[in-house]
Amino acid sequence: MKFLQSKKSFFVKMVVAAVLSLAVVPSVLLIGIKVHAAEEQNVLVKENFDQIANGTIPDGWKVIQGGAEVQNGKLTLNSPSTSVPARVVVPLNTKTGDYVFEADMTFLSAVEDTRWASMMYRIQSDDFPYYQFAIRRGTTALNGLEFAERNSKNQWVVPEATFFTEKFEYNQSYRIKIIASKNRVQQFINNKLVLNTDQANNWSTGDIGFQASGSTVQFDNVKVTTFEGELPPIENSGAFLPNEPETNIINPPTLIASSLEVINKTDVSSAVLQVKKGNGDSLMVDETTLGDALSSIKNKQIPIIQIEDKGIEEQIINILNENQMTDFHILSTQPSIVKSFTTLYPTARGGVVYNKNSFNKHDVNKLIKDVHSSNSKVAIIPQKVLSAEIVHTLHTRMVSVWGAGAESEKAAHELIHFGVDGIITDHPEATAQAFSKYPENTIVQRPIIAAHRGIPSIAPENTMSSFRLAYEHGADLIETDVKVTKDNQLVIMHDDTVNRTTNGTGRVADLTLEEIKQLDAGSKFSAEFAGEKIPTFEEYLKEFKGKDVILLVELKDTGIEQQVIEEIEQEEMVDQVVLQSFNLESMILTNQLKPEIPVGYLFSAAVPGTKSAKIKNSQKMLDYGTNYNVTLNASYGSIYEEFTTYMRQRGILNMHWTFRDEAPFADKLKQGLIGPITDYTQWLTYSPIKIDTPIKKINLKIGKTATVQAKGFVDYRIAKKENIASELFVTGDTKEVVVNGNTIEAVTPGKAQVFVKHTFTMLGQEWNIVAEPIEVNVSE
């Protein structure tokens, strides 16, 4: 394929979304970037406070509340608490609300990180209502930045919120900009678009102002200019789901064009843009500038930017910002290039391209480490070295797989059956044709399953008996919880106390390991398990060392990150562990200590009410996870079809908890769920992993028949095939053969595709699993 012909290739990184909007890059890269095409008009306000005496404010400006005055050439607002805000209103001489309002903002202090300052606009009177761009001191929180309104009832409403990729530093100036035009508002930090909304519907004109709440903040270099241009419609704001070919496959691979040349052959989610240095300072994609290439697919396909030349990262970032492009991937055969780019632009999704001609176990483990340590989540692998087993291994280590190939429909079927998450191809129409051949509710491969605390539905949770049963029932990952004892020993326990699951009482943190080992962790479940002990983390690791299973470990305490990693390293199990926590700071630290180990952020959130809000929320959460290089391990009630599709199209695998009922489990699987965490691993134990046929090609004379018996795999760990009940089917207007049960009869000369299907019941519903098509050649 064209994009793999380069000696070095490309690399991918994610962007995050859970209530609305986008994120940003470090300010040093963004100064002076053009952010909108429409021209600014008349200057309404221009003030740098250099000529304003200390202790006063400019003529006509009004202190509405609290302490506000010019100090040393800057407007300073001082609010000691949220109950005593400071506000200044600046009347405008013209009745307008379509303007560009910008100023330099500096935090001097804040009562706590949740406290904020804002720039107000479209103020209706000296008091309220109004809109504002609110900025918390803790800008990295999910609501660190807000498009907010103080409504006519003097109440706060926050239609949209997002985060910033870096925490605002004290005594550091940031350029804040607001562009308001009709109901459209764009809010910027250092010329980087961070909030983009069409919800400014209540007030179309009004004054501007400044506010501080629980903080002391300075403003300088204030400028307000009329804006007579048109902001792009909100549907072109960058949060979108690209069109893809229709298919009945549940969670089909996303379809990616290998270049702009093939992008119009069928609907594709993304396109690879190979960026090379051109004449002078230009960056080119074939014969097109990078800027023009981005513009040509904006809001239609996701750009996947392949970089093999070092030192052009900042130039690419500038071009992305000029095009207000925040939803993109970076690929390379060189992990160092991906790491460099994602360090400069933390919400850039990364991917590592594998370009060797063989792929052994050592290569797989090295690729996994390269992906995670370079802030990536995607591996791009040529079809010729891929297999279903490799894809499964990468999935259990939280690596999404994009297969490069599918040069024909037959090759596309093979990649689909490998279970890849994306297909990069010169011939996307061949994959689209393959997609159309599958029956309703087709699962190509069973999703990876994480056994929650073992199998607590049939054994006491977080005991060795429960873990062993999970392994025997075919769990791909075994999930557990780690806490620390009074004498600083790591043990397996979910709760803060031992009261619920053992015959003892007390907090784990107040008990020694010796005391904990005296407890019975099984008799409360049933007499059968009387005498079960609380395992140590070391015992849990040793039990599964070298076995074909991944350990999904939740850190229930903070401050144990280094100790957990040291015990993993002592057992030489870095390749066999994934970590997660509800404490994001803990996962950030873990990632810093051992970037080769994948980490996940556990959370629960409300589901937005509209489709557009769901997509925007998905964008925000993806940017958030990408910024911290964590998977988004949300509760299953927090996710929805748009979220799952958004993540799939952008190469992100997440684990979701905790399935205890069959109906929602089945519903989320139909929406494309990849990684369920469940108390009931046994529900999926006897469902087939995949099916295969002993022959891929049959030659028949007219009137002759052939019988096909399918084989089924029921365990990823055992390469054992079993005969499985199946039936044949053909698609479209196939005339060459007719099928009846498992028999093919040749009717007329030509070539036909015959599929083998197994229908089974899982989670109370019927599903289909289909083998790769058999090619039947009929002759006279």
C-alpha positions in Angstrom: 0.0 0.0 0.0 1.1 3.5 -0.7 1.2 4.8 2.8 3.4 1.8 3.9 5.9 2.2 1.0 7.8 4.9 3.1 10.8 3.4 4.9 9.4 5.1 8.1 5.6 5.2 8.5 3.1 6.6 10.9 1.5 6.9 14.4 -1.9 7.7 16.1 -3.1 9.4 19.3 -6.6 10.1 20.8 -8.6 13.2 21.6 -11.2 13.2 24.5 -14.8 14.2 25.1 -17.8 13.9 28.3 -19.9 17.0 28.3 -18.9 19.2 25.3 -16.0 20.7 23.3 -12.3 20.7 22.7 -8.9 21.1 24.2 -5.6 22.9 23.6 -1.9 23.0 23.1 0.8 24.8 25.1 0.6 28.5 24.7 4.2 28.9 23.4 3.1 27.4 20.1 0.0 29.4 19.5 0.8 33.1 19.5 -0.2 34.9 16.4 -2.1 32.1 14.8 -5.0 33.2 12.5 -8.2 31.7 14.0 -11.0 33.0 11.7 -11.4 34.2 8.2 -13.9 37.1 8.7 -12.4 40.5 9.2 -12.7 42.5 12.5 -14.2 45.9 12.0 -14.5 49.0 14.3 -12.6 49.2 17.5 -15.0 49.8 20.4 -12.6 49.5 23.4 -8.9 49.5 23.6 -7.2 49.8 27.0 -3.8 48.9 28.4 -4.3 50.8 31.7 -0.8 52.4 31.4 -2.3 55.9 31.8 -4.8 55.0 34.6 -3.8 56.0 38.1 -3.5 53.3 40.7 -6.6 52.9 42.8 -9.0 54.0 40.0 -10.5 52.5 36.9 -11.0 54.0 33.4 -13.7 56.7 32.9 -17.1 55.2 32.3 -16.2 51.7 33.6 -18.3 50.6 36.6 -17.3 48.5 39.6 -20.6 46.7 40.3 -19.5 44.5 43.2 -16.4 43.8 45.3 -12.9 45.1 44.9 -11.6 46.2 41.6 -9.0 48.8 40.6 -6.0 49.5 38.4 -2.7 48.5 40.0 0.6 49.0 38.2 -1.0 49.2 34.8 -3.3 46.3 35.1 -7.0 46.0 36.1 -7.0 43.9 39.3 -10.1 42.2 40.7 -9.9 40.8 44.2 -12.5 38.3 45.5 -11.7 36.7 48.8 -14.6 34.2 48.5 -17.4 33.1 46.2 -19.9 35.0 48.4 -18.0 38.2 47.7 -17.3 38.3 43.9 -15.7 41.3 42.1 -17.3 42.6 38.9 -16.5 45.4 36.5 -18.9 46.4 33.6 -17.7 48.3 30.6 -20.5 50.1 28.7 -20.3 50.0 25.0 -21.2 53.1 23.0 -22.8 51.0 20.3 -25.7 48.6 20.6 -24.2 45.4 19.4 -23.3 41.9 20.6 -21.4 40.8 17.5 -17.9 41.5 18.5 -14.4 40.2 19.3 -13.6 40.6 23.0 -10.0 39.8 24.1 -7.7 40.5 27.0 -4.6 39.1 28.8 -5.6 37.3 32.0 -3.3 36.4 35.0 -4.2 34.6 38.2 -2.4 36.0 41.2 -4.1 33.8 43.8 -7.2 31.5 44.3 -8.9 30.2 47.4 -8.9 26.7 45.7 -8.6 25.3 42.2 -12.4 25.4 41.7 -12.4 29.2 42.0 -12.6 31.2 38.8 -12.4 34.4 36.8 -14.3 35.4 33.7 -14.9 37.7 30.9 -18.5 38.7 30.6 -20.3 39.7 27.4 -23.8 40.7 26.2 -24.5 42.1 29.7 -28.1 43.3 29.8 -27.8 45.8 32.7 -25.3 46.7 35.4 -26.2 43.4 37.1 -27.6 40.5 35.1 -28.3 38.6 32.8 -25.2 38.0 30.8 -22.9 35.4 29.2 -19.4 34.7 30.3 -16.2 32.8 29.5 -15.4 31.4 32.9 -11.9 30.0 33.6 -11.2 28.1 36.8 -7.7 28.1 38.3 -7.9 24.3 37.9 -8.3 24.5 34.2 -7.5 20.8 33.7 -10.8 19.7 35.4 -13.5 18.6 33.0 -15.4 21.8 33.8 -12.2 23.9 33.9 -13.5 26.2 31.1 -17.2 27.2 30.7 -19.6 28.9 28.3 -22.0 30.0 31.0 -24.8 32.4 31.5 -26.3 34.2 34.5 -29.9 34.1 33.5 -32.8 36.5 34.1 -33.5 34.8 37.4 -30.0 35.5 38.6 -29.1 31.8 38.4 -26.2 30.1 36.8 -26.7 27.9 33.7 -23.7 26.2 32.1 -24.7 24.9 28.6 -21.1 23.8 27.8 -17.9 23.1 29.6 -14.5 21.6 28.8 -10.9 21.4 30.0 -7.5 22.9 29.2 -4.5 20.7 28.7 -2.4 22.5 31.2 -3.2 24.1 34.6 -3.1 27.9 34.6 0.0 29.0 36.4 0.1 31.9 38.9 1.6 35.0 37.6 1.5 33.8 34.0 -0.4 35.7 31.4 -2.9 34.0 29.0 -4.6 35.6 26.0 -8.3 35.1 26.3 -10.6 35.8 23.3 -14.3 35.6 22.6 -15.9 35.9 19.2 -19.7 36.4 19.4 -21.9 36.5 16.3 -25.7 36.0 16.5 -26.2 32.7 18.4 -22.7 31.5 17.7 -19.8 31.9 20.2 -16.2 30.8 20.0 -14.0 31.0 23.0 -10.2 30.9 22.7 -7.1 30.6 24.9 -3.9 31.8 23.3 -5.7 31.8 19.9 -6.6 28.1 20.3 -10.3 27.4 20.0 -11.5 25.7 23.2 -15.3 26.2 23.3 -17.5 26.4 20.2 -21.3 26.8 20.7 -24.5 27.9 19.1 -26.4 28.3 22.4 -26.2 32.1 22.8 -29.8 32.4 21.9 -31.2 34.6 24.7 -29.4 37.9 24.3 -28.0 39.3 21.0 -26.5 42.6 22.3 -25.0 44.0 25.4 -21.9 45.3 27.3 -18.8 43.5 28.3 -17.1 43.1 31.7 -14.8 41.2 34.0 -15.4 39.1 37.1 -13.5 37.2 39.8 -14.9 34.6 42.2 -12.7 33.4 45.1 -9.6 34.6 43.3 -7.4 37.6 42.6 -7.0 38.2 38.9 -5.4 40.8 36.6 -6.6 41.8 33.1 -4.6 43.8 30.6 -4.5 44.8 26.9 -8.3 44.8 26.6 -9.7 45.1 23.1 -13.2 45.0 21.8 -13.8 45.1 18.0 -17.1 44.8 16.1 -17.4 41.5 14.2 -19.4 41.6 11.0 -18.4 38.2 9.6 -20.1 34.8 9.9 -18.9 32.1 12.1 -19.3 28.6 10.5 -22.4 26.6 11.4 -22.1 24.6 14.5 -22.4 21.4 12.5 -19.0 22.3 11.0 -17.5 22.8 14.5 -15.4 19.6 14.3 -17.5 17.2 16.5 -18.9 14.7 14.0 -19.3 11.0 13.1 -18.0 10.4 9.6 -20.3 8.4 7.2 -19.2 4.8 6.7 -20.6 1.9 4.6 -23.6 0.1 6.0 -23.1 -3.3 7.5 -24.8 -5.8 9.8 -21.5 -6.5 11.6 -21.6 -5.5 15.2 -18.6 -3.3 15.8 -17.1 -3.4 12.3 -13.6 -2.1 11.6 -13.6 1.6 10.7 -12.7 2.2 7.1 -9.7 4.4 6.3 -8.5 5.6 2.9 -4.8 5.2 2.4 -4.6 8.6 0.6 -6.7 11.5 -0.8 -6.6 9.8 -4.2 -9.0 7.0 -3.1 -11.2 8.9 -0.7 -14.2 9.2 -3.0 -14.5 5.5 -3.9 -16.9 5.0 -1.0 -17.7 6.4 2.5 -14.6 6.3 4.7 -14.1 7.6 8.3 -10.6 8.8 7.8 -7.8 9.4 5.3 -4.1 9.1 5.6 -2.1 12.2 4.8 1.6 11.5 4.2 3.3 14.8 5.1 6.6 15.6 3.5 8.7 18.7 3.2 8.2 20.7 0.0 9.9 23.7 -1.4 10.9 26.4 1.1 8.9 26.0 4.3 5.9 24.2 2.8 4.6 20.9 3.9 3.0 18.8 1.2 0.6 15.9 0.9 1.5 14.6 -2.6 0.9 17.7 -4.8 -1.3 19.5 -2.2 -0.3 21.6 0.7 -1.1 20.2 4.1 -3.4 23.1 4.8 -5.4 22.5 1.6 -5.5 18.8 2.2 -6.9 19.4 5.7 -9.5 21.8 4.3 -10.6 19.3 1.7 -11.7 16.7 4.3 -12.7 18.9 7.2 -15.9 17.8 8.9 -16.1 14.8 6.5 -13.2 12.6 7.3 -10.7 12.4 10.2 -7.2 13.3 9.0 -4.5 10.8 9.9 -1.2 12.6 9.5 1.8 10.4 8.8 5.1 12.0 9.8 8.6 10.5 9.1 10.7 13.7 9.2 11.7 15.0 12.6 11.6 18.7 13.4 8.3 19.6 11.6 6.0 19.1 14.6 5.5 22.7 15.5 4.9 23.7 11.8 2.2 21.0 11.6 0.6 22.2 14.8 0.4 25.8 13.4 -1.3 24.6 10.3 -3.8 22.5 12.3 -4.6 25.5 14.4 -5.1 27.8 11.4 -7.7 25.2 10.2 -9.2 24.9 13.6 -8.5 21.2 13.3 -8.5 19.4 16.6 -9.7 15.9 15.7 -6.8 14.1 14.1 -4.2 11.3 14.4 -0.5 11.3 14.2 1.3 8.2 12.8 4.9 7.2 12.4 7.1 4.2 12.2 9.3 6.1 14.7 7.7 6.1 18.2 10.0 9.1 19.1 8.3 11.3 16.5 4.9 10.4 17.9 6.0 11.0 21.5 7.5 14.4 20.5 4.3 15.5 18.8 1.9 14.3 21.5 4.1 16.1 24.1 3.7 19.3 22.2 0.0 18.7 21.5 -1.3 16.6 24.4 -4.8 15.8 22.8 -3.3 14.5 19.6 -4.0 10.8 19.2 -1.0 8.7 18.2 -0.3 5.4 16.5 2.8 3.4 15.8 3.3 1.7 12.4 4.8 -1.8 12.4 6.7 -2.4 9.1 8.7 -5.6 9.6 8.1 -8.8 7.6 7.7 -11.0 10.6 5.9 -10.7 13.9 6.9 -13.0 16.8 6.0 -12.8 20.5 8.9 -10.6 21.3 7.9 -8.2 18.4 4.4 -8.1 19.7 5.4 -7.2 23.3 7.9 -4.5 22.0 5.2 -3.0 19.8 2.8 -2.8 22.8 5.4 -1.0 24.9 6.2 1.3 22.0 2.6 2.2 21.6 1.9 3.0 25.2 5.2 4.7 26.0 4.8 7.1 23.0 1.3 8.2 24.3 -0.5 6.1 21.7 -3.3 3.7 21.6 -3.2 2.3 18.0 -0.9 -0.1 16.2 -0.9 -0.1 12.4 0.1 -3.5 11.1 0.4 -4.9 7.5 -2.1 -7.6 6.8 0.6 -10.1 5.7 1.8 -10.5 9.3 -1.5 -10.2 11.1 -3.6 -12.9 12.7 -6.7 -13.1 14.9 -4.5 -14.3 17.8 -2.2 -11.2 17.5 -5.2 -8.9 17.4 -6.7 -10.5 20.5 -3.3 -10.2 22.3 -3.1 -6.5 21.5 -6.7 -5.9 22.5 -6.1 -7.4 26.0 -3.3 -4.9 26.4 -5.5 -2.0 25.4 -4.1 -1.5 21.9 -6.4 -0.9 19.0 -5.3 -2.5 15.7 -5.6 -1.0 12.2 -4.8 -3.6 9.5 -3.2 -2.3 6.4 -4.2 -4.1 3.2 -7.6 -5.3 2.0 -6.6 -4.9 -1.7 -9.6 -7.1 -2.7 -12.9 -8.2 -1.3 -11.4 -11.6 -0.3 -8.5 -9.8 1.6 -11.1 -7.5 3.2 -13.0 -10.5 4.6 -9.8 -11.9 6.0 -9.0 -8.6 7.9 -12.6 -8.4 9.1 -12.2 -11.9 10.6 -8.9 -11.1 12.2 -11.0 -8.7 14.4 -9.2 -5.5 13.5 -10.6 -2.2 14.6 -9.7 -0.4 11.4 -8.8 -1.2 7.8 -6.4 1.1 5.9 -6.7 0.4 2.2 -6.1 1.7 -1.4 -9.5 0.0 -2.3 -12.1 1.0 0.3 -14.8 -0.1 -2.1 -13.7 -3.7 -1.7 -14.2 -3.6 2.0 -17.6 -1.8 1.6 -18.6 -4.7 -0.7 -17.4 -7.2 1.9 -19.3 -5.4 4.7 -22.6 -5.8 2.8 -22.5 -9.6 2.8 -23.1 -10.3 6.5 -26.5 -11.2 8.2 -28.0 -9.2 11.0 -26.4 -9.4 14.5 -23.1 -10.8 13.2 -20.3 -11.0 15.7 -17.0 -11.6 13.9 -15.2 -12.3 17.2 -16.5 -12.4 20.7 -15.4 -9.3 22.7 -12.7 -9.5 25.3 -14.1 -10.2 28.7 -12.8 -8.9 32.1 -13.9 -11.1 35.0 -14.9 -8.6 37.8 -13.2 -9.6 41.1 -13.1 -13.2 39.6 -16.6 -14.6 39.2 -18.5 -13.3 42.3 -21.7 -14.7 40.9 -20.4 -18.3 41.7 -17.5 -17.8 44.1 -16.5 -15.3 46.8 -15.2 -12.1 45.2 -11.4 -11.3 45.2 -10.3 -14.8 46.3 -8.0 -17.2 44.6 -10.9 -19.6 44.1 -12.8 -16.9 42.3 -9.8 -15.9 40.2 -9.1 -19.5 39.2 -12.7 -20.1 38.2 -12.5 -16.9 36.0 -9.5 -18.3 34.3 -11.1 -21.7 33.7 -14.2 -20.0 32.3 -12.1 -18.3 29.6 -11.8 -14.7 30.9 -9.4 -12.6 28.8 -8.7 -10.4 31.8 -9.1 -11.0 35.5 -10.0 -7.8 37.4 -9.2 -7.2 41.0 -8.7 -4.4 43.6 -5.5 -3.5 45.6 -5.3 -1.9 49.0 -2.5 -1.3 51.5 -2.5 -2.6 55.1 -1.4 -0.9 58.3 2.1 -2.5 57.9 2.3 -1.3 54.2 1.5 -4.7 52.5 -0.5 -4.9 49.3 -3.6 -7.0 49.6 -6.6 -7.9 47.4 -9.7 -6.1 48.8 -12.3 -3.9 47.3 -13.9 -2.2 50.3 -12.2 0.1 52.9 -13.2 -2.4 55.5 -13.2 -6.2 55.7 -16.7 -6.2 57.2 -18.8 -7.2 54.1 -16.7 -10.0 52.7 -15.1 -11.7 55.7 -15.8 -12.8 59.3 -13.9 -9.9 60.7 -14.3 -6.2 61.1 -12.2 -3.1 60.7 -10.5 -0.9 58.1 -7.8 -2.6 55.9 -5.6 0.4 56.7 -5.8 -0.3 60.4 -5.0 -4.1 60.2 -1.7 -5.7 59.7 -1.2 -8.4 57.1 -0.9 -11.0 59.8 -4.3 -10.0 61.1 -5.9 -10.0 57.7 -4.5 -13.4 57.0 -6.5 -14.8 60.0 -9.8 -13.8 58.4 -12.2 -16.1 56.5 -13.1 -14.6 53.1 -15.3 -17.4 51.9 -17.8 -18.6 54.5 -20.0 -15.5 54.1 -20.5 -16.6 50.5 -21.1 -20.3 51.2 -19.9 -23.1 53.4 -18.2 -24.6 50.3 -15.6 -21.8 50.4 -15.0 -21.6 54.1 -11.4 -20.9 54.9 -10.7 -18.8 51.8 -8.1 -16.2 52.6 -7.6 -12.7 51.5 -4.8 -12.9 48.9 -1.8 -10.6 48.8 -1.1 -8.8 45.6 2.1 -10.9 45.2 0.1 -14.2 45.5 -2.4 -12.9 42.9 0.5 -12.1 40.5 2.3 -15.4 41.1 -0.8 -17.4 40.4 -1.1 -16.2 36.8 2.5 -15.5 35.9 3.2 -16.8 32.4 -0.5 -17.9 31.9 -2.4 -16.6 28.9 -4.4 -14.0 30.7 -4.1 -10.3 31.5 -4.5 -8.9 35.0 -6.7 -5.8 35.3 -5.7 -4.2 38.6 -7.7 -1.3 40.2 -5.7 0.8 42.7 -8.2 1.5 45.5 -5.7 3.5 47.6 -3.5 6.5 46.5 0.2 6.6 47.3 0.7 2.9 46.4 1.6 3.4 42.7 5.3 2.9 43.1 4.9 -0.1 45.3 2.4 -1.7 42.9 4.8 -1.2 40.0 7.7 -2.6 41.9 5.9 -5.8 42.8 4.8 -6.2 39.1 8.4 -5.7 38.0 9.7 -8.2 40.7 7.5 -10.8 39.1 8.6 -9.7 35.6 4.9 -9.2 34.7 4.9 -5.8 33.1 3.7 -7.5 29.9 0.8 -9.0 31.7 -0.8 -6.2 33.7 -3.2 -3.3 33.0 -3.9 -0.7 35.8 -6.9 1.4 36.4 -8.4 3.8 39.1 -11.1 6.2 39.8 -8.3 8.6 40.9 -7.0 10.3 37.7 -4.0 11.7 39.4 -3.0 8.2 40.5 -3.1 7.0 36.8 -1.2 10.1 35.7 1.6 9.2 38.2 1.5 5.5 37.2 1.9 6.5 33.6 4.9 8.7 34.5 6.5 5.9 36.5 6.0 3.1 34.0 4.6 4.3 30.7 4.8 0.8 29.2 1.9 -0.3 31.4 -1.5 0.8 30.0 -3.7 2.7 32.4 -7.4 3.4 32.6 -9.6 6.1 34.2 -12.7 4.8 35.9 -15.7 7.2 36.0 -19.4 7.5 35.7 -21.3 10.4 34.0 -24.7 11.5 32.9 -25.7 10.8 29.2 -26.5 14.0 27.2 -30.0 14.4 25.9 -29.5 15.1 22.2 -27.5 13.4 19.4 -25.3 16.5 18.8 -24.7 16.8 22.6 -23.7 13.1 22.7 -21.2 13.5 19.9 -19.7 16.7 21.5 -19.5 15.0 24.8 -17.7 12.0 23.2 -15.3 14.4 21.7 -14.6 16.1 25.0 -14.1 12.8 26.9 -11.8 11.5 24.2 -9.7 14.6 24.3 -9.6 14.3 28.1 -8.4 10.7 28.0 -5.9 11.4 25.3 -4.5 14.3 27.2 -3.6 12.0 30.1 -3.0 8.9 28.0 -5.7 6.8 29.8 -8.4 4.7 28.4 -12.0 5.8 29.3 -13.3 3.0 31.5 -16.7 4.4 32.1 -19.7 2.6 33.7 -21.9 1.0 31.1 -24.7 3.4 32.0 -22.5 6.3 31.0 -21.9 5.2 27.4 -24.2 5.2 24.4 -24.1 4.3 20.7 -22.6 7.6 19.6 -19.8 7.3 22.2 -19.0 3.8 21.2 -18.9 4.7 17.5 -16.9 7.8 18.1 -14.2 5.8 20.0 -14.2 3.0 17.3 -13.7 5.5 14.5 -10.8 7.0 16.4 -9.0 3.9 17.5 -9.8 3.8 21.2 -10.5 0.6 23.2 -12.1 1.1 26.6 -13.3 -1.3 29.4 -16.8 -0.7 30.8 -18.2 -1.8 34.2 -20.0 -3.7 35.7 -22.5 -5.9 33.8 -24.8 -7.9 36.2 -27.9 -8.1 34.0 -28.2 -9.7 30.6 -30.4 -7.1 28.9 -28.1 -4.1 29.1 -25.1 -6.4 28.4 -26.7 -7.5 25.1 -27.8 -3.9 24.2 -24.3 -2.5 24.7 -22.8 -5.4 22.7 -25.1 -4.5 19.8 -23.9 -0.9 20.0 -20.3 -2.2 19.5 -19.0 -2.6 23.1 -15.5 -4.1 23.0 -14.4 -4.6 26.7 -17.2 -5.6 29.2 -16.3 -6.0 32.8 -18.8 -8.5 34.3 -19.6 -10.6 37.4 -20.9 -13.2 35.0 -18.1 -14.4 32.7 -19.9 -17.7 32.4 -22.6 -16.0 30.3 -20.1 -15.9 27.5 -18.0 -18.9 28.3 -19.7 -21.3 25.9 -20.4 -18.9 23.1 -18.1 -19.4 20.1 -15.1 -17.1 19.7 -15.1 -17.6 15.9 -15.9 -20.3 13.3 -13.8 -21.6 10.5 -14.2 -23.9 7.5 -11.6 -26.6 6.6 -11.6 -25.5 3.0 -11.6 -22.0 1.4 -12.1 -23.0 -2.2 -14.3 -25.6 -4.0 -14.4 -26.6 -7.6 -17.7 -28.2 -8.8 -19.2 -29.4 -12.0 -22.8 -28.5 -12.8 -25.1 -30.8 -10.9 -22.5 -31.9 -8.3 -22.7 -31.1 -4.6 -20.3 -30.5 -1.7 -21.0 -30.5 2.0 -19.2 -28.1 4.3 -18.9 -28.7 8.1 -17.8 -25.7 10.1 -15.4 -25.8 13.1 -15.8 -23.6 16.1 -13.4 -22.1 18.6 -14.7 -21.6 22.1 -11.6 -20.5 23.9 -8.9 -18.0 22.9 -6.3 -19.9 24.8 -6.8 -23.4 23.3 -6.2 -23.9 19.6 -8.8 -26.7 19.6 -11.6 -26.7 17.0 -14.9 -28.4 17.5 -17.7 -29.3 15.1 -20.4 -26.7 15.3 -24.0 -26.6 14.0 -24.1 -24.4 10.9 -25.8 -23.5 7.7 -24.7 -22.1 4.4 -26.0 -18.9 2.8 -25.3 -16.8 -0.4 -26.0 -13.1 -0.9 -27.4 -11.0 -3.7 -28.4 -12.5 -7.0 -26.1 -15.5 -6.9 -27.1 -17.9 -9.7 -24.1 -20.2 -9.9 -25.1 -22.3 -6.8 -28.0 -23.1 -4.5 -27.5 -24.0 -0.9 -29.5 -26.2 1.4 -28.4 -26.6 5.0 -24.7 -27.5 4.7 -24.8 -28.6 1.1 -23.8 -26.6 -2.0 -25.2 -27.6 -5.4 -23.6 -26.3 -8.6 -26.2 -24.9 -11.0 -24.5 -22.7 -13.7 -20.9 -21.9 -14.7 -19.2 -19.1 -12.9 -17.9 -18.1 -9.4 -19.8 -17.7 -6.3 -19.2 -16.8 -2.6 -20.8 -19.1 -0.1 -20.8 -18.3 3.6 -21.1 -20.5 6.7 -23.2 -19.2 9.5 -23.7 -20.4 13.1 -26.6 -19.0 15.1 -26.4 -19.2 18.8 -28.1 -17.7 21.9 -26.2 -15.5 24.3 -27.5 -13.1 26.9 -31.0 -14.1 26.1 -30.7 -13.1 22.4 -29.8 -14.7 19.1 -26.5 -13.8 17.4 -24.7 -14.9 14.3 -21.1 -15.7 13.8 -19.9 -16.1 10.2 -16.8 -17.6 8.7 -14.7 -16.2 5.8 -16.5 -16.9 2.5 -15.8 -20.0 0.5 -15.0 -19.4 -3.2 -16.9 -21.9 -5.4 -15.9 -22.3 -9.0 -18.6 -23.9 -11.2 -17.7 -25.5 -14.5 -19.6 -27.6 -17.1 
